[in-house]
Amino acid sequence: MTNNYDVIIIGSGPGGYIAAIRSAQLGLKTAIVEREHLAGICSNWGCIPTKALLRSAEIFHYAEHAKNYGLKIEGSVTADLKAIVARSRGIAERMNGGVGFLMKKNKVDVIWGEAKLTKPGEIIVSKTTKKPMEPQAPLPKNALGEGTYTAKHIIIATGARPRALPGIEPDGKLIWTYFEAMKPEEMPKSLLVMGSGAIGIEFASFYRTMGVDVTVVEVMSQVMPVEDTEISNFARKQFEKQGMKIILDAKVTKVEKSANSITAHVEKKDGKVEKITADRMVSAVGVQGNIENIGLEALGIKTDRGCIVIDPYGKTNVPGVYAIGDVAGPPMLAHKAEHEAVICVEKIAGLPNVHPMDKAKIPGCTYCNPQVASVGLTEAKAKAEGYDIRVGRFPFVANGKAIALGEDQGMVKTVFDKKTGQLLGAHLVGAEVTELIQGFVVAMNLETTEEELMHTIFPHPTLSETMKESVLDAYGRVLNA
């Protein structure tokens, strides 16, 4: 039966397409179902195209400050918004095509449409009803379509979508989600961002760098609430130096719309309400799993707070049905989805010694200016868990490479267990820290102690030297500060 597979994956985002590739590599007959764009939100609307926008903003910033580097640019620097957006969308298209190539290369069948579980081991695929945000990319040659498909193992990788607050729902014109914020038809003069998580603060950073008057409203007491408080406070000061207005311990309770602007009612901790008018508003209050209309109820698959409940290997409570990525719960990160995909498929294939996901070692990155990255426990969480800790800090202002780059505003913070020397957490803010963080991630996975880090030779001059100096500082041995 041609419609029978070993593994069918529903959704082709980072989790789904990686699961499909690994499944095919292990000799399993594999198919993947997609309703809109191969590569999912990450490559089409999230991780990749947003970095393209931020790169344009970064170049714009350097051009505006060329004199700081001994350079002179005649005349004013202007931004071509249409070209910036076109570059971003072109990169998304390239990523989309790349996943199509990978499916063909690995002999994974692509089924086009919307999948619904009908019983364990079976799905029905119907015509897509969701209107694509962009014109549909060319379908892979020989793509399959509507029909009934069976598989021994079905992996749900349907991802997530922006969460909306009642009464403040995005309308695509005045109140944006990340979809609209990524392709503005014109640059607003003012922007209010509701939420300061990774999505909110990245858009706030992009638009502020491009000259927009940006206000960020955050319900918690710090920006990027999941980050270490010290790092968050450092980043906040840098954002405010750039002209960003940040209101903490506050929430948007109401939004009034006019023809081409909004007025948000912002309620502060003391109960006072401030009215803020802006051309546009970005709603970045989180995301929720795409669990609707895929047959979970019919099979009795357990969910919790909008996500599918799984074990450490991706198994649901229904035999033969699995879930990975954003739909399977936080942290909702592409690299978590990819790793989860490999774990799930290797367990399905019966490989020995498959390691379950260790969420304590998943790095988080925010690509604002300055960048923020972290892994493991914050200082506060380490104390709350009862650890007796050592904390090391090292500022970028004392690092030669950072000074040479003109990027001396940053710091590295490390948290160790005083008793064992175990690295419990690492927290960074500054230039290129989203690249530096992986050194600490590797160290944690190898169960590296402070002694081994101290004995490691870091190249000079590099930003990475701040990492070693932070470790040295935790043990009273810092050399350059």
C-alpha positions in Angstrom: 0.0 0.0 0.0 1.7 3.2 -1.2 0.1 5.3 1.5 1.5 3.3 4.3 4.7 4.5 6.1 6.8 3.7 9.1 6.8 7.4 10.2 4.6 10.3 9.3 5.4 13.8 10.7 2.7 16.5 10.8 4.4 19.8 10.3 7.7 20.7 8.5 9.2 23.3 10.9 12.6 22.8 12.5 11.3 19.9 14.6 9.3 18.2 11.8 11.8 18.4 9.0 14.7 17.3 11.2 12.6 14.4 12.4 11.9 13.4 8.8 15.6 13.5 7.8 16.7 11.5 10.8 13.9 9.0 10.2 15.0 8.5 6.6 18.6 8.2 7.6 17.7 5.3 9.9 16.0 3.5 7.0 12.4 4.2 7.9 9.9 4.9 5.2 8.9 8.5 6.0 6.5 11.2 4.9 5.9 14.7 6.1 2.7 16.7 6.0 2.7 20.5 5.5 -0.2 22.9 4.9 1.5 26.1 4.1 5.3 26.5 3.7 8.1 24.0 4.1 10.5 24.9 7.0 7.7 26.3 9.2 7.5 29.5 11.2 11.2 29.6 12.1 12.6 29.8 8.6 9.7 31.7 7.0 8.6 34.1 9.7 10.7 33.7 12.8 14.4 32.8 13.5 15.9 33.4 10.1 14.1 36.4 8.5 14.1 38.4 11.7 17.9 38.0 11.9 18.0 39.4 8.3 16.1 42.5 9.5 18.3 42.9 12.5 21.4 42.6 10.3 20.1 45.4 8.1 19.5 47.5 11.2 23.1 46.7 12.5 24.6 47.8 9.2 22.5 51.0 9.3 23.7 51.7 12.8 27.4 51.3 11.8 26.9 53.5 8.8 25.3 56.2 10.9 28.3 56.0 13.3 31.0 55.6 10.7 33.0 58.4 12.2 33.6 56.3 15.4 35.7 54.0 13.2 37.6 56.7 11.4 35.4 56.6 8.3 33.5 59.3 6.5 30.3 58.8 4.6 29.3 61.7 2.4 25.6 62.7 2.9 23.0 61.1 5.1 22.4 57.4 5.4 18.9 56.4 4.4 17.0 53.1 4.7 15.1 51.5 1.8 12.4 49.7 3.7 11.1 47.8 0.7 14.6 46.5 0.0 15.1 45.6 3.6 11.9 43.6 3.7 12.6 42.1 0.3 16.0 40.8 1.4 14.4 39.3 4.5 11.7 37.6 2.5 14.2 36.4 -0.1 16.2 34.7 2.6 13.0 33.0 3.9 12.3 31.8 0.4 15.8 30.4 0.1 15.4 28.5 3.4 12.0 27.2 2.2 13.6 25.8 -0.9 16.5 24.3 1.0 14.1 22.2 3.1 12.4 21.1 -0.1 15.8 20.0 -1.4 16.6 18.1 1.8 13.3 16.2 1.6 14.1 15.1 -2.0 17.7 14.2 -1.1 16.6 12.0 1.8 13.7 10.5 -0.1 11.0 11.8 2.2 7.5 12.0 0.7 5.9 15.4 1.1 2.1 15.4 1.6 0.4 18.7 0.9 -2.6 19.6 3.0 -4.0 19.6 6.5 -3.7 16.4 8.6 -6.1 15.1 11.1 -5.7 12.0 13.3 -8.6 9.7 13.0 -7.3 6.7 15.0 -3.9 5.5 16.2 -1.8 4.9 13.1 -4.0 6.8 10.6 -4.5 10.4 9.4 -6.7 12.0 6.8 -5.2 14.8 4.8 -7.6 17.4 3.4 -7.1 20.5 1.3 -5.5 23.4 3.1 -8.0 26.0 4.4 -5.5 28.3 6.0 -4.7 31.3 3.8 -0.9 31.6 3.3 0.7 34.8 4.6 2.8 34.8 1.4 2.2 33.4 -2.1 2.7 29.7 -1.9 6.1 28.5 -2.9 6.2 25.9 -5.7 5.3 22.5 -4.4 7.9 19.9 -4.4 7.8 17.7 -7.5 5.6 14.6 -7.0 4.1 16.0 -3.8 1.2 14.0 -2.5 -2.2 15.4 -1.7 -5.5 14.6 -0.1 -6.2 11.1 1.1 -5.9 8.6 4.0 -2.4 7.7 5.1 -1.2 5.2 7.7 1.9 4.8 9.7 3.2 2.8 12.7 4.4 6.0 14.2 2.9 9.5 13.9 4.8 12.6 15.1 2.9 15.8 15.7 5.1 18.8 15.0 2.5 21.5 14.3 4.3 24.3 16.1 2.7 27.4 17.7 1.2 30.7 16.8 1.0 34.2 18.5 -1.1 34.4 21.6 -3.7 37.2 21.7 -5.1 38.9 24.7 -8.9 39.3 24.8 -10.0 42.7 23.6 -6.5 43.4 22.3 -6.5 41.0 19.4 -4.2 41.8 16.5 -6.0 43.1 13.4 -3.0 43.1 11.0 -3.2 46.8 10.4 -2.8 48.8 13.7 -2.1 45.9 16.1 0.6 43.6 14.7 1.9 40.1 15.5 5.4 39.2 14.3 3.9 38.4 10.9 3.0 42.0 10.1 6.0 43.4 12.0 8.3 41.6 9.6 7.0 43.2 6.5 5.7 46.7 7.2 4.6 48.6 4.1 5.9 51.8 5.6 8.0 52.6 8.7 5.9 53.9 11.6 7.1 57.0 13.4 6.2 55.4 16.7 5.7 51.9 18.0 4.4 50.3 21.2 5.6 46.8 21.9 3.5 44.8 24.4 5.8 42.2 25.9 9.5 42.1 26.3 10.4 38.5 25.7 12.7 37.5 22.8 10.1 38.3 20.1 9.1 41.7 21.6 12.5 42.9 22.4 14.0 41.9 19.1 11.4 43.9 17.2 11.8 46.8 19.6 15.5 46.7 18.9 15.1 46.6 15.2 12.6 49.5 15.0 14.4 51.6 17.4 17.7 51.2 15.5 15.9 52.3 12.4 14.8 55.5 14.1 11.3 54.6 15.3 10.1 56.0 18.7 9.7 52.8 20.6 7.9 52.1 23.9 8.0 48.6 25.5 5.4 47.6 28.1 6.2 44.6 30.3 3.9 43.1 32.9 6.9 41.6 34.9 9.5 43.6 36.9 12.3 43.2 34.3 12.7 43.1 30.5 13.3 39.5 29.2 11.8 38.0 32.4 13.5 34.6 32.0 17.0 36.1 32.1 19.2 36.7 35.1 18.2 39.9 36.8 21.6 41.4 36.6 21.9 40.8 32.9 18.4 42.0 32.3 19.1 45.3 34.1 22.3 45.8 32.2 20.5 45.3 28.9 17.7 47.6 29.9 20.1 50.4 30.6 21.6 50.0 27.1 18.1 50.0 25.5 17.2 53.2 27.4 20.5 54.8 26.3 19.4 54.1 22.7 16.2 56.0 23.4 13.9 53.2 24.0 11.2 53.8 26.6 10.6 50.8 28.9 7.6 50.6 31.3 7.8 47.6 33.8 5.2 46.2 36.2 2.5 47.4 33.8 -0.1 46.0 31.5 -2.1 47.2 28.5 -5.7 47.0 29.6 -7.4 48.6 26.6 -6.6 49.8 23.1 -8.5 52.6 21.3 -8.1 52.7 17.6 -8.2 55.7 15.2 -7.7 55.8 11.5 -3.9 55.4 11.6 -2.9 55.1 15.2 -3.7 53.4 18.5 -4.0 54.7 22.1 -3.1 52.1 24.7 -4.3 52.4 28.3 -1.3 51.2 30.3 -2.1 50.3 33.9 0.9 50.5 36.3 1.6 48.7 39.5 0.2 51.6 41.6 -3.1 51.4 39.7 -2.5 54.6 37.7 -3.2 54.5 34.0 -1.1 56.2 31.4 -2.4 56.7 27.8 0.2 56.1 25.1 -0.5 56.9 21.5 1.6 55.2 18.8 1.3 54.6 15.0 1.4 50.9 15.5 1.5 48.3 18.2 3.2 44.9 18.3 1.5 42.2 20.4 4.3 39.9 21.7 2.7 38.3 24.7 3.8 34.8 23.9 2.7 31.9 21.7 0.4 29.0 22.0 0.5 25.5 20.6 -1.4 24.5 17.5 -3.4 21.7 19.0 -6.8 22.5 17.5 -8.5 20.5 14.7 -5.8 17.8 14.5 -7.8 15.0 16.2 -6.3 15.0 19.6 -9.7 14.8 21.3 -10.8 11.8 19.3 -7.8 9.8 20.4 -7.8 11.1 23.9 -4.3 12.6 23.7 -3.5 14.6 26.9 -2.9 18.3 26.7 -1.9 20.8 29.4 -2.1 24.6 29.1 -2.4 24.5 25.4 0.4 22.0 24.7 0.6 18.2 24.2 1.9 16.2 27.2 4.9 14.0 26.4 7.5 11.9 28.2 11.2 12.7 27.9 11.3 10.9 24.5 8.3 12.6 22.9 5.8 9.9 23.6 2.2 10.9 24.2 -0.2 8.8 26.3 -1.5 7.2 23.1 0.8 4.4 21.8 2.3 5.3 18.4 1.6 9.0 18.7 4.4 11.5 19.6 4.8 15.2 19.8 7.9 17.5 19.5 8.7 21.2 19.3 6.6 24.1 20.3 3.4 22.1 20.3 5.0 19.9 23.0 5.6 22.8 25.4 8.3 25.2 26.5 11.0 26.2 26.0 9.6 27.1 22.6 12.9 27.3 20.7 13.9 25.9 17.3 17.0 24.2 18.5 15.0 22.5 21.3 12.6 21.2 18.6 15.5 19.9 16.4 17.1 18.1 19.3 13.8 16.7 20.5 13.1 15.4 17.0 16.3 13.4 16.9 15.7 12.0 20.4 12.1 11.0 19.4 13.0 9.3 16.1 16.1 7.5 17.5 13.9 6.1 20.2 11.3 5.0 17.7 14.0 3.3 15.7 15.2 1.4 18.7 18.7 2.8 18.9 20.5 2.0 22.2 21.4 4.6 24.8 19.2 7.4 23.6 19.6 10.3 26.0 16.4 12.1 27.0 16.1 15.9 26.7 17.8 17.8 29.5 16.0 21.2 29.5 18.5 22.6 32.0 21.1 22.6 29.2 19.1 24.4 26.5 20.6 27.8 25.6 18.4 30.8 25.1 19.4 33.7 22.7 17.9 37.1 22.1 19.3 38.9 19.1 18.7 42.5 20.2 21.3 45.2 20.6 23.1 44.3 22.8 22.6 40.5 22.4 21.6 38.4 25.4 22.3 34.7 25.8 22.1 32.2 28.7 22.1 28.6 29.7 21.4 26.9 33.0 20.4 28.4 36.3 20.2 32.1 37.1 21.8 33.3 40.3 18.4 33.6 41.9 17.3 30.2 40.9 20.5 28.6 42.0 20.0 30.1 45.5 16.4 29.1 45.5 17.4 25.5 44.7 19.6 25.5 47.8 23.1 25.7 46.1 25.9 27.4 47.9 27.3 29.3 44.9 30.3 31.3 43.6 29.5 34.0 41.0 32.0 35.4 38.6 31.6 38.5 36.4 33.7 40.1 33.7 33.0 43.3 31.8 33.5 43.8 28.1 35.0 47.2 28.9 38.1 45.3 30.1 38.4 43.1 27.0 40.8 44.2 24.2 38.8 42.8 21.3 35.6 44.4 22.5 37.3 47.7 22.7 38.8 47.3 19.3 35.4 46.5 17.9 33.8 49.5 19.5 31.5 47.1 21.4 32.7 47.5 25.0 29.3 47.4 26.6 28.7 43.9 27.9 29.4 41.4 30.5 29.7 37.7 31.2 28.4 36.1 34.4 29.0 32.6 35.6 27.4 30.7 38.5 29.2 27.7 40.1 28.4 25.2 42.9 30.9 26.1 45.5 31.0 22.5 46.8 31.7 20.7 43.5 32.8 23.3 41.1 29.9 22.4 38.8 29.0 25.1 36.3 25.3 25.8 37.1 24.7 28.7 34.7 26.2 31.2 32.4 24.6 34.6 31.4 26.0 37.0 28.8 25.1 40.4 27.4 27.0 42.2 24.6 28.3 41.8 21.1 28.1 38.3 19.6 27.2 36.6 22.9 24.7 34.4 21.0 27.8 32.8 19.4 29.9 32.7 22.7 27.2 30.9 24.7 27.8 27.6 23.0 31.2 27.3 24.7 29.4 27.2 28.1 26.8 24.8 26.7 29.5 22.3 25.6 31.2 22.7 29.0 28.0 21.9 30.9 27.3 18.9 28.7 30.8 17.6 29.4 30.3 18.2 33.1 33.3 20.6 33.1 34.4 22.0 36.4 35.9 25.5 37.1 39.4 23.9 37.2 39.1 22.6 33.7 37.8 25.9 32.4 40.7 27.7 34.0 43.2 25.3 32.4 41.7 25.9 28.9 43.6 28.3 26.7 41.4 30.9 25.0 42.8 32.7 21.9 43.8 36.4 22.2 42.4 38.8 21.3 38.9 37.5 21.3 35.6 38.2 23.0 35.8 34.6 24.3 38.4 35.7 26.8 35.7 37.3 28.8 34.3 33.8 29.4 37.5 32.5 31.1 37.9 35.8 33.0 34.4 35.4 34.4 35.3 31.9 35.7 38.6 33.2 37.2 36.6 36.0 38.9 34.3 33.5 40.6 37.4 32.0 42.3 39.2 35.3 43.1 41.7 34.9 40.3 40.6 37.4 37.7 43.6 38.8 35.7 42.4 41.7 33.6 39.9 43.6 35.8 
